């Protein structure tokens, strides 16, 4: 009777290892290339990570931050941030704005020529505008913050390794972390190759991808663990294919809902969060791909000890001494 | 067949949902509640100095009932703007500290050439300069050579190869100052430390989303969401929070008394007119602390408990062991907070500071001590309010995108799972409400990326539901009864849901403890999102399905 949207047929029988030299090998190659791109091309850091110059403007015209932004972004200088400034001591027709512009590569502030272009553009936009002060500013993100974030990421990977090891097997832990690094590195690689602005929100996006990636991988692992107990004699590769096929419908449904949500941010959310939405969009596609094509391949390469020893995670021991190590 | 859940469990689940929604409710009346809150703060402030509430304030207060919850989610600098403070760091403070610290070393070094120089004395000099008089100027060369031996190379890229101090002879005096290269290196270090310490003080939990930047050579620009936070900010940042434990030499009421060489005369903070004479060199300082927490003393008065690191604990233990029965002073920013008498040797490395604290005061002091002392004093140059970083167009676009995202996900769930999709959508709305409730309670700050993150939570929040529904479908294929399929679906999907989410939960916890600033804020949001979505999917959706099932009693089930 009722119609249902199906993303995958009820029963699929896809061999996810068929072209594994292309899928898994390609993934690994992309990961390495991303790393190289990151090292060679560097990231296009936004004003959060880099210092720059701050200007104070004063005008009798009411400030439209959107107009200021479009005027300055046309100059292709650096990343721009604009604030209107209020103070009780200001006159009624005094409108003050603080404008921050990040410096170009290898500079900590904008040179005089750049500054001249900024002031020309601003006065062309609003003849009544005056630039009251020009000063250098440091980055919002201090090096200490960067280091603490990197330690946080490493510690997180260790935490995940530990938990998956505890709940599954050590091979699963390595597979999960590989999938995670795959998703995060390739996303960063894309930002390096296309020189998309990398700011604090992108860091948040990468952390989101990290969470999503693990979540997706663990769901497949969970089914694999269940099927390993169920089909003790089936070859490992087949159990893996079966598990991915069984969870395919869920994998697609979850990625699609998430992609719908992020896609709407990407299309409708405006320029300011486009980079953020783009990073998550890419990351989710990668995360879905890696839980199907990357994580379990490593487990297969490493091999699993499937000898019939009772494990703490398996249900019911054969006899009462089964769990005691000699 | 009926699906059953014990009554107490049902009550607990619904109670949590209701409390979450009540806490979130003020956000629906944002401007009204904000007017009320601002008025309440203004009246409380006026009452402190004995003032009365103005009629306008009373009117503003009454727009929202005072018995209702009034905590709101803060909107970030990008969406709402906030307070803007420009502070200047007194870099020269550090030069003075360096020279003061160098004097004992110099004195000891010069003792070795005393035969040539005769007795030496420190002469008054401008801050940041150490001037030493030799009784016998013939020993000048020997003394200079000795002092040169104490200098070190500057540790910085630009000043490589230069000495950190300039030591010159001026008649019978030796004048020591920091070299320019060392001053530049020290300035950079002082600014970095100040930035970090301010970040730790302003954003201890990571949920406040401040912006802290160095501006020019010696200034720090601090922006914090919320217009009314300037006063509070100044109180947090303006304190140096230099804590020391000093030996008490004596006490009196004469504030002009000469404390003598190497001693300081400091006022008591809780007794007007009482002055302590203490030794200038502290026994231990706040740098030796590893932790400080607000607590209460045995009389139930607010206090701050602290713990020393190993070297601090050893120094403190040795000192208290040797001075039982004598008083020692706990000094904070040149005021004696208290001067207790040592009862026994304190060897455990922990202790408690009592004084004339309020609960708020002891909480603040604990935060300040944990963040560490500022290397130099700060003065405020400018205090302003700033508007949102994003134009209204960006904010509107964000709103539209968030709503469109939610609606589209809802439609997708309906198309995929029919009636069950509707149940998932109901719990989605409930879980959004609960997330807002929790964010309001802990004083979280929402930025535009934060909103995008919430939209993303919507996507992943349905995941737990999807897992269960897909499992129910599978169980139905094995020709189980409808009720059994639902039960088995939940039972068997739980392990996947728990493992997947516990892993993400571990991620959020580790990120919180190892990260700083915005990374911490993200960790908090992630944690709240996961706990809420798992709770709603595993308990709330299940109860809704039960109510529907027991009401309609379907023979067959289509998920």
Interface residues (C-beta under 8 A of the other chain):
Chain A: X1 X2 X4 X5 X6 X7 X10 X51 X54 X63 X64 X65 X66 X69 X81 X82 X83 X84 X85 X86 X87 X98 X135 X136 X137 X138 X139 X140 X142 X143 X144 X145 X148 X149 X151 X152 X153 X155 X156 X158 X159 X160 X163 X164 X167 X176 X200 X201 X203 X204 X205 X207 X208 X210 X211 X212 X214 X215 X216 X218 X219 X221 X222 X223 X226 X246 X247 X249 X250 X253 X254 X256 X257 X258 X259 X260 X261 X262 X263 X264 X265 X267 X268 X269 X270 X271 X272 X273 X276 X277 X280
Chain B: X78 X81 X84 X191 X192 X195 X196 X199 X211 X212 X213 X214 X215 X216 X221 X384 X385 X386 X387 X388 X389 X390 X391 X392 X393 X394 X397 X398 X400 X401 X402 X404 X405 X406 X408 X409 X412 X413 X415 X416 X417 X418 X448 X449 X452 X453 X455 X456 X458 X459 X460 X462 X463 X466 X467 X470 X473 X474 X477 X492 X495 X496 X499 X500 X501 X502 X503 X504 X506 X507 X508 X509 X510 X511 X513 X514 X515 X516 X517 X518 X519 X522 X526 X558
